[in-house]
Amino acid sequence: MKNKKLLANLLFAVVILAIAAVLLVVRRVHASGSGLRAELIYGDNNTTMNLPLDVDETYDVDTGYYTVHIQIKDGAARFVDSPCPDHICEGFGWLSNEDQTATCLPARAVLTIVPVS
């Protein structure tokens, strides 16, 4: 009797974990899907540059203060090899979910993940 109860509990736990794994995969696919893009706003004129997340690429953008380097890879974006003195913008890491933002204040650049419009 105890073995049947233990087996039922174990089976229930496995099913719950399988459902959680499927939901995690679906969330990652949705987050890195074509429904999002990276938007870089930079410089004194707030120039906007739209960067697709579905193409792996590195962009070098002269903001008028520094040249920032934005890397797009596997549906995510980040600042890399920052020429600014403190490199805080690199510390934000990979951005892949809507409304995630990284800022490079010395370069006057803001990188945000936004929906494709």
N, C-alpha and C positions, 0 to 999 in steps of 0.2 A: 504494500500500500504506500509506504513512504517513497519507494523507488518511482512509482507512477507519478506521485505528486512532484518529486524532484525533477523528473523528466518533463512534466508539463510546464513547470516553472522555467526550466532551461530552454525549452522550445519557445516559450513566450518571449524570453529575453533575446533569443536569436532573431525572432521575427521583428521585434522592436528595433534591434540594432540594424537589421537589413533595411528597414524602412528609413531609419535615420541616414544610412549611407546613401540610399537612393535620393533622398531629399537634398543632401549635401552636394551630390554630383549635379543634380538639376540646378541648384542655386549657382554653382560655379559656372556651369555652361551658360546660364542666363546672364550672369554678371559679365562674362567675357564675350558675350554674343554681339551681334551687329547692332543691337539696340542702344549701345553706348559709344561715346567718342571722348577723346581728351580735348579740352579747350585750353589754350594758352593765351592769357591776356598779359601784355607786356608794354613797357615803355611809358613815357609821359602822356602819349596820346591814347593809351589803352587799346592798342592794336590787338585784334583777335585773330588767332590762328587755330583752325580746326584740324585735329589729328585723328585719323581713323585708328581704332584699336585692333582691327583685324589684319593689319599689315605690319610685320616686324620691321622696324626702321629706327634710325637715330637721326634726330633733327638738330641742327645747329642754328640758333636764332640769336641775332644781334639785337639786344634790347635797347641799345643806345648807351648802356652803362657797362654791361658785360655780355659776352656771348654764352648763352645757356645751352646746355646739351640735354635734350629730352630723348629718352629711349622708350620705344614701344616694343613690347615683346609678350607674346602669349596672352593678349587681351588686357594688358596692364601697361601703365605709363609711370615714369619716374624721372627725376633730375639725376644726371650722372656727370661725373668729372667737373664739378662746379668750379669756376675760376674765382668765386667770391671768397673772402677771407675766412669765413666761419663754417662753411659747408653744411649749415643746418638744413637746407633744402634737400640734400641727399638723405638726411636722416628720416624723412617722411616715408621713404621706401616706395614700394610698388602700390600704385593706386589702381583699383579695378572696379570698385563699387560706386554707384551713383552718389554724387555730392562729396566724395572724398577730395581733399584739396591739399596741395603742397605750395609753399610760397618761398620765393627767393627775394628777400627784401632789398639787398644791395643791387640786384639786377632789375628790380621792379617787375617781377614776373610771378604770375599765379597760374598754377596748373590744376584744373578741375575736371573730374569725370562727370559728364552730362549726357542726357538722352539725345539721341540723334533726332534732329527736327526736320 
